[in-house]
Amino acid sequence: MSMAQILGSRGEGLSPSSAGSTSGNWPRSLRNTYDLWGDTVNTASRMESHGVPGHIQVTERVRGLLADRFVFRERGTVEVKGKGPMRTYFLVGRPPGPSPV
């Protein structure tokens, strides 16, 4: 099985978000579940849905925060539904040499 088959496609985004759990009078199948809401979730979902199979696509903000620990390749500007044009990057992997901690 190739890495592309394992990964499928994936998107990452970072921004403030809200989280919560459900309990109480919810149906048994939904009790004690945890969920996230907010722009973070929407952006990550858009990165995944506008992505390319076998690649991890990230926003410019994610790349900026992780650039010292990972190698990225610029994909370019992508028209993202509900967000407009966004510069996106593919995560390539870790840089050669000792792993930063």
Stockholm file with secondary structure:
# STOCKHOLM 1.0

chainA/1-101         MSMAQILGSRGEGLSPSSAGSTSGNWPRSLRNTYDLWGDTVNTASRMESHGVPGHIQVTERVRGLLADRFVFRERGTVEVKGKGPMRTYFLVGRPPGPSPV
#=GR chainA/1-101 SS CCHHHHHCEEEECCSCCEEEEECSSSCGGGTTEEEEESHHHHHHHHHHHTSCTTEEEEEHHHHHHHTTTSEEEEEEEEEETTTEEEEEEEEEECCSSSCCC
#=GC SS_cons         CCHHHHHCEEEECCSCCEEEEECSSSCGGGTTEEEEESHHHHHHHHHHHTSCTTEEEEEHHHHHHHTTTSEEEEEEEEEETTTEEEEEEEEEECCSSSCCC
//
